[in-house]
Structures are given as structure tokens and as C-alpha cells.
């Protein structure tokens, strides 16, 4: 499959901007990649596969930089990963009735974003409160979001980060680092599930240009985040991104207004 050069450049520019914005809060941008890809490709398999691959490119670089800057705690992150990997694989095997699922998902994301923004704005403290939870909760949250991310075809960080910020699980920069790593492993697991189910399809050579665009954008975004963003800024940008995705999912994929 080959797109006209003008369309390919337009998609690549969009992916570049998305990668900058999403990588700044530990996300890969998969949900927004899907939105753009649906405008140019009709195959749901190509859309899901390409979104996951671009996710993987962005968060691999982000995870490395979080680790290098001391924000990566493997022991604390591992419970989320242990349950998410197999369930993301299982989720990728499902063939869904999309409309009802995306309607519920869109509403859930919108409400989550509103609550996260409200929670952040009403708290004037500069220091971040951290609460302790039973270790089992991490396994439950990781597995549930892993399954959901595999079904949808994104890495899952956009679900995980708001939940953990609501729970005050850790500092916002640590949650962003976990979200990045979570997306990485679940993108790999999801792609494996697509391959096993023989639904892994990538557009060549378009995918090479898209990977380059998101790699450059992702590197810019993560560096800006680590050096410049405050904890409040990370949470508010997270809320904004989740809200935008929620509205798009509800209107486009759910009730299909556009």
C-alpha cells in the first residue's frame, strides 16, 4: 500500500506533534495515532498495528531517559507489568463490537480527565502527597488495564496514569515513568498477540516515515518534560490529553457523529 507523498508528509507531521505532546507525560500517543490513521486507512488491522509500533518507538526512548535520570523503579513497577503483559496479549486476540465499547470507553476517559484536573487544581500544595496501598492492588490494576489496552490497540498508559494520580500512588514524574514502561511492554505484548492472531499488518514504506517522525518528536517531548515540567504541569497536561482522547473516542468511534 502506498499513500501520496503529500498525505504521508501530513500524517508524519501530525505524528511528530503528537509524539512531542504525549511523550512529555510518559505516553506514547497511540490513541491519537489511531485517530489520524483512520482518516487514511480503512483496514482496522493496519491501524492497530501501526499505532502500536509508533507507540513502541516513542516509549522505548522515553523509558530509557526516565531510567537514566533516576525516575525508574523496576521493583515498584514490576507488579503492574507481571499481570499486564499476558492480559494485553489476550486482549489483542479479541474481536470486539466496537461501537458500544468505545462509547463506554470515551465517557470513562472524559470523566477521569475532569476529575484529575479538578483534583489537581483544588490542591494548592507544592509537595506531592503519596499514599501506601496493599501490593495486590498493583497486580489488579496492571492486569485490568493490560487487558483493556490489548483490546483497543494502545499501550494503556492513558488509562493507567489518571488512575494512579487519583490514588496518589507516587510522584507524578514516577507515574509518568511507569506509564511509559507500561506502554512499552504492553505494546510488545499487543503486537505479539496480533501476530499470533495473524492480524498484524503494517503499511510499507509508510510505517518507516511514521516511526522516524515519532522518534524525533518523542525525544524532544521527553527531554522538555524532565527538565521543565512541574508535577502540577504533568498532571494538567495528562488530564488535557485524556480529555481530548475521550471526546474523540466517544464522538468518532462510539456514537459515530463524525
C-alpha positions in Angstrom: 0.0 0.0 0.0 1.3 3.4 -0.9 0.0 6.9 0.1 0.6 10.0 -2.0 3.6 11.9 -0.8 1.6 14.9 0.4 -0.6 12.7 2.6 2.3 10.8 4.0 4.1 14.1 4.9 0.8 15.4 6.5 0.5 12.2 8.6 4.1 12.3 9.6 3.8 16.0 10.8 0.8 15.1 12.8 2.6 12.1 14.4 5.6 14.3 15.2 3.5 16.9 17.1 1.5 14.1 18.9 4.8 12.4 20.0 6.1 15.7 21.5 2.9 16.3 23.5 2.3 12.7 24.7 5.9 11.8 25.5 6.2 14.8 27.8 3.9 12.9 30.2 5.2 9.4 29.6 2.6 8.5 27.0 3.2 7.1 23.5 0.3 8.8 21.7 -1.3 5.6 20.4 -4.9 6.8 20.8 -4.2 9.9 18.7 -2.2 7.9 16.1 -5.3 5.8 15.7 -7.5 8.8 15.1 -5.2 10.1 12.3 -4.7 6.7 10.7 -8.5 6.1 10.4 -8.6 9.1 8.1 -6.2 7.5 5.6 -6.5 3.7 6.0 -9.6 1.5 6.0 -8.1 -1.7 7.5 -8.6 -1.8 11.2 -5.6 -4.3 11.4 -3.3 -1.8 9.7 -4.5 1.0 12.0 -4.0 -1.1 15.2 -0.6 -2.4 14.1 0.8 0.9 13.1 -0.4 2.6 16.2 1.3 0.1 18.5 4.5 0.2 16.5 4.7 4.0 16.8 3.8 3.8 20.5 6.7 1.4 20.9 9.2 3.7 19.2 8.2 6.7 21.4 8.1 5.0 24.8 11.3 3.0 24.3 13.2 6.3 24.1 11.2 7.8 27.0 11.8 4.8 29.3 15.5 4.9 28.7 15.7 8.6 29.6 13.5 8.2 32.7 15.8 5.4 33.8 18.9 7.4 33.1 17.5 10.3 35.2 16.7 8.2 38.2 12.9 8.0 37.9 12.7 4.3 37.0 12.0 1.9 39.9 11.7 -1.6 38.5 10.8 -3.2 41.8 7.9 -0.9 42.3 6.8 -1.1 38.6 7.1 -4.9 38.3 3.7 -5.9 39.8 1.8 -3.8 37.2 3.9 -5.4 34.4 3.6 -9.0 35.5 -0.2 -9.1 35.1 -0.5 -6.6 32.2 1.7 -8.5 29.7 -0.3 -11.7 29.4 -3.6 -9.9 29.6 -2.6 -7.4 26.9 -1.8 -10.4 24.7 -5.2 -11.9 25.5 -6.9 -8.6 24.8 -5.3 -8.4 21.4 -7.0 -11.7 20.5 -10.5 -10.3 21.0 -12.6 -9.2 18.0 -14.9 -6.6 19.5 -18.2 -5.0 18.7 -16.6 -1.6 18.6 -19.4 1.0 18.9 -20.7 0.1 22.4 -17.2 -0.5 23.7 -15.8 2.8 22.5 -18.9 4.7 23.8 -18.3 3.4 27.3 -14.5 4.0 27.0 -15.0 7.6 25.8 -17.2 8.5 28.7 -14.8 6.9 31.2 -11.9 8.8 29.8 -13.7 12.1 29.9 -14.9 11.7 33.5 -11.4 10.6 34.5 -9.8 13.6 32.9 -12.3 16.0 34.5 -11.7 14.5 38.0 -7.9 14.6 37.6 -7.9 18.2 36.6 -10.3 19.2 39.4 -8.2 17.2 41.9 -5.0 18.9 40.8 -6.4 22.5 40.7 -8.1 22.3 44.1 -4.9 21.2 45.8 -2.6 24.3 46.3 0.2 22.3 47.9 3.5 22.3 46.0 4.6 19.0 47.6 3.0 15.8 46.4 1.1 13.5 48.8 1.9 9.8 48.4 -0.3 7.1 49.9 0.5 3.5 50.6 -1.6 0.6 49.2 -1.7 -3.2 49.5 0.7 -4.7 46.9 -2.1 -6.8 45.5 -3.8 -3.6 44.1 -0.9 -3.1 41.7 -1.4 -6.6 40.2 -5.2 -6.0 39.8 -4.8 -2.5 38.2 -2.0 -3.7 35.9 -3.9 -6.8 34.7 -7.2 -4.9 34.1 -5.6 -2.1 32.1 -3.4 -4.5 30.2 -6.5 -6.4 29.1 -8.2 -3.2 28.1 -5.2 -1.8 26.2 -4.8 -5.1 24.3 -8.4 -4.9 23.2 -8.2 -1.3 22.0 -4.8 -1.5 20.4 -2.9 1.1 22.5 -0.3 0.8 25.2 -2.6 1.6 28.2 -0.7 4.4 29.8 -3.6 6.8 29.1 -5.7 4.6 31.4 -3.0 3.9 34.0 -1.7 7.4 34.7 -5.0 9.0 35.7 -5.9 6.1 38.0 -2.5 6.3 39.8 -2.7 10.1 40.0 -6.1 9.8 41.6 -4.8 7.3 44.1 -1.7 9.4 44.8 0.3 6.2 44.2 3.7 8.1 43.8 5.1 11.4 42.5 3.8 12.5 39.1 7.2 12.0 37.4 7.4 8.4 38.7 3.9 7.8 37.5 4.9 9.1 34.0 7.9 6.8 34.0 5.7 3.8 34.9 3.2 4.8 32.2 6.0 4.9 29.7 7.3 1.5 30.7 3.8 0.1 30.9 3.1 1.2 27.4 6.3 -0.3 26.2 5.7 -3.8 27.5 2.1 -3.8 26.5 2.8 -2.6 23.0 5.2 -5.5 22.6 2.6 -7.9 24.0 -0.2 -6.5 21.9 1.9 -6.7 18.7 2.7 -10.3 19.6 -1.0 -11.0 20.0 -1.8 -9.5 16.6 1.0 -11.6 15.0 -0.3 -14.8 16.6 -3.8 -14.0 15.5 -2.5 -13.2 12.0 -3.9 -9.6 12.1 -0.5 -7.8 12.2 -0.4 -5.6 9.1 1.9 -2.7 8.5 1.9 -0.3 5.6 5.2 -0.2 3.8 7.1 2.1 3.3 4.8 4.5 5.2 5.5 2.9 8.6 9.2 3.8 8.3 8.5 7.5 7.9 6.0 7.5 10.7 8.5 5.7 13.0 11.1 8.4 12.2 8.6 11.2 12.9 7.5 9.8 16.3 11.1 9.0 17.4 12.3 12.6 16.8 9.1 14.1 18.4 9.3 11.7 21.3 12.9 12.6 22.1 12.0 16.3 22.1 9.0 15.8 24.3 10.6 13.7 27.0 13.6 16.0 27.3 11.3 19.0 27.8 9.4 17.1 30.4 12.3 16.0 32.6 13.9 19.5 32.5 10.9 21.8 32.6 7.6 20.4 33.7 6.4 20.6 37.4 4.3 17.9 39.0 1.2 20.1 38.6 2.0 20.7 35.0 2.4 17.0 34.2 -1.0 16.2 35.8 -2.8 19.0 34.0 -1.3 18.0 30.6 -2.2 14.4 31.4 -5.8 15.5 32.1 -6.0 17.5 28.9 -4.7 14.7 26.7 -7.0 12.2 28.3 -10.0 14.5 27.9 -9.2 15.1 24.2 -8.8 11.4 23.5 -12.0 10.7 25.4 -14.1 13.1 23.4 -12.6 11.8 20.1 -13.3 8.2 21.1 -16.9 9.0 22.1 -17.8 11.1 19.1 -15.9 9.3 16.3 -15.7 5.6 17.4 -18.7 5.5 19.8 -21.7 7.4 18.7 -20.2 8.0 15.3 -21.1 11.6 14.8 -18.1 12.2 12.5 
